[in-house]
């Protein structure tokens, strides 16, 4: 697949959902999207291929980058049940990276109200610190 350009939207949909594309090809397309800096598209291909290593790579990168939506999507595709600690960890990472809307979204996923409130207060303080 080296040297190939990324498929347009229609072809991508065809590859993912219409054609009976082999897992190897799906993984190759996922790698192609990953290398092009399109992790969301890579997630689609890795998930369709049930490619655990690719999904874990996306989950790890999303955690490091504070990307709550990719983190959640990769965890779901891996069949992982996210715990309050996972949500709190990514919320703190996102806040540290000044991605406050992601941080707030993650904090809302925490089931423990006291932890949610404490984290929300911390996020607000971090946001105030960053804007000062």
N, C-alpha and C positions, 0 to 999 in steps of 0.2 A: 503494500500500500504506500510505500515511500514515494514521494514526489506527487502524489495525488492531491488535488485540491478538495476542499470541503464541499460536500453536496449542498445544493440549495434546499430550501425548506421542503418543497414537494418531494424531492428525491429522498431527503432524510426521513420523512414520514413513510414513504414507500418502503425504504430499507427496514425501518423499525417495525412497522405494523402490517404491511401488506405482503411483502415478499417473505418467503421462508428463508431468511438469511441465517447462515450458520453462526454459531456462537463465536467461532474464530474470526469471522468477518466483522461481527458486531464489536468484538474486543478491539480489532484493528481500527475500526472507525472511532471507537471510544478513545484509543490512544492518539489518533489523529486530532480529535477535538481537544484532548487534554494538552497536547503539545502546542496547539494553536491558542491556548489560553481561554478555552470555552468549557469550563468545568461542568456547567449545567447540561450542556449537550453531551459531554462525555458521560455524565451520570445516566442519561437516558440510555445510551448504548450499553454501558456496563450493567445496568439494572436488567435490561432486556436479555443480556447474555448470562445473567447471574454470576458475574465475574467478581468474586469476593475481594481479590487483591486490588482491583481497580476501584471498587466501592470504598474499600478501607483507605486507599490513597486519597480519595476525594474527601472522605470524612475527616481524616487527619489534617489535610490542608484547610478544610473549612473551619475546623477547630482553631488552628493556628491563625487563620485570617479573620476569625470572629464572624463568619458567614453562617448565620443561624439557619437559613433556609436550605442551603446545601448540606449542612450538617444533619439536619432533620431528614432530608431526602435520602441521603446516603445511609443513615442509620435505619430508616424504614426499609430501604431496599435490601439491607443486610439482615433484616428481621430482628433488629435489636429493640428492646424496650428501654427507652431512655428514662433514667432516674432523675430525681431532683438535683442530685450532685452534678449530673451531666449538664443540665440546663443552667445551673448556677455557674459552672466552670465556663461555658461558652458565653454566658452573659457578662461575666467579669472580663473575659478576653476581649469581647467586642467593645466594652466600655473603655478598656485600656487603650484600644486602638481608635477611640473616639467614634465608634459606630454605635451611637446611643440608641438609635431606633431598633437596631438588631438586638441590642442589650435588653431593651424594654420588652421586645417580643419574647425573648428567651425567658425572662423573669416571669412572664405571665403563664408559662408552662409549668411552673413549680407548684406542686399540689399543697405544700405546707404554707399556710397563710402568713405565719410569723416569719418564715424564711423569705417569702416573697416581699413582705413589707420591709424587712431589713435590707434586702438586696436593692429594692426600689430606692430606698433612702441613700444607699451607698452610690448607686448610679447617678442620682440627682447631685450628690456631692461631687462626684467625679466630673460631671458635666459642668458644674459651676466652676470647678477648679480649672478646667480646660478653657473655659470662656473668659477667665479672669486675666 
